[in-house]
Amino acid sequence: MKVTASAVSLNVEDVAASSLFLQQHFGFAEVMAADGFASLTRHDIGMNVVYLRRGLPTLPGDQRDIHATGLILVFAVEGLESELARLQAEGVQITMPLTCEEWGERAFQVRDPNGVIIQLADWNAPTATPQPTMTCSSASIGRDQRGIRA
């Protein structure tokens, strides 16, 4: 098998709202669109995000009315703190504060207008022993000095 492209496809109520959210706040561009469908990409991401309107008759019956729940759309980024500050300045509600995990991941989350969870993350290589100086600024509330959930 030779994979030539990849995409994540999400069923939502309002395709235009989710599409606009990715364009305005995450720099995506819409590359294809039709009634109940939008495909977005970025030159640096290597995949497309596709939104399909729930109930679209072209979807198989067992998928037609399912909403995009139970998943997190994750974008690993550089400059996590600056991205957090930018999104806050743009008025985007942060639904999970900046969090530090013992394996080295730092992340925060937002939701698009359809409730799709979008997480921005900084993936550091896991370490055998968590570093005692690992902090995650004021978002570490409820965590010990290493950033581990208390």
N, C-alpha and C positions, 0 to 999 in steps of 0.2 A: 504494500500500500504506500502510495506517495500522497501525503497531505499537502494540499496546495493553498489552503486558507482555513481559518477557523472563526467561529462566531459563537456567541451566547445569545439565545433567543428567549425573550421574556414576554409573557402574556400580561397585558395591562389594560385598564379601562380606557385611559386617555393617552394614546400613542404620541400625539403632538406635544403634550405637557412633558412627558419623559424625554422626548427627543430634544426639546428646547432646553430642558434642565442640563442635559449632558453637553449641549452646545455652549450654553452661557457660562457654566461653571467649571467645565472640565475640558474645554477646547476641542470637542469632537465636531466633525462635519458630517452632515447628512449626505450620503452618496446615492441612496435610492429611497424613493418614497412613493406610496400609493395610498388609497383609502384603507385605513386599518393596518398600515405597515410602514416602518421606517428602518433603515439600516445606516448605522453611523460608524465612523472610524476616525482614527488619528494616524498620522504618518509614523509615529514612534511606538505603536502598541502591538502591531502584528495580529490583530483580530478585530472583528466587527461586533458591535452590540446591535441586536435586532429587537425591535419592539413590534409585537403583534397585538391587535385589539382582541380582547376576550370575546368569544362568540363568533369569531371569523369563520365562515362556512368552509374555507379551504383547509382548516385544521381538522385532524381526525376527531371524531366524536368524543373520545375519552380524554382529549386534551383541550377541547374547544373552550370550556368554561373555567379552566384552572387559572388561578392568578399566580404570578411569580412570587411565591412565598417559600420560605425555608432555604433561601440561598443568600449569599452575600457576594456582590460584585466587587472584587478587590483590585485596586490599582496600586502597585508598588511604585513609590515616588521618591525622588530626592528632595531634600528640604521640607520634611514633613511639617515642622513648626511653621514655616512660612506659608505652606498650603493651608494649614489650619487658620492662620491669621487672615489670609486672603478670603477664604470662604466665609469667615465670620464677618469681615468687612462688607462682603457682598450680601449679607443678611441671611445666609444659609444656616438653618438650625442644625447644630451639632447634636446628634442623638446618642452618641457614645463619646465621652471625653477622651482626650489623649491618654492611652493606656499602655503600660509597659508589661510585657510578659517575661517570665524567667528564661525562656529560650531565646530572647533577644529581639523579638518583634515589638515594635511600637506602632500603634494604630489609633485612628479615630473613625467615627462613622457619621454619615448623614443619610437622609431618606429623600428620594425624589418625590414628586407630587403624587405618584401612584403607590408610594410606600416601599419601593424597591430600595434595599439597603445597599449603600455604596460605602466601601471602606477604603481609606487611603492608609497605606502601610509603608513602613521602613523595615525591611527584612534584614536583620543582622545574622551572621553565622551563629548558630547555637554554641554555647560554651558548656563544658562539663560541669562547671560550678558557677552559679550565678554570681556576678560581680557585686560586692557589697556596696559599691558606689552607684549602681544603676538607679537612676531617678527618671522621673517623667514629669518634672515641674509640678505645678499645683494640681494636676490631674491625678496625682498619685494618692489622693485621699482614699482611704480604705485599703491601702497597700502598705507593706512594710518598707524599710529603707532600700531594699533591693528591687522594689517595684512589683513584688509578688503579692497577689491578692491575700489580704489578711482574713 
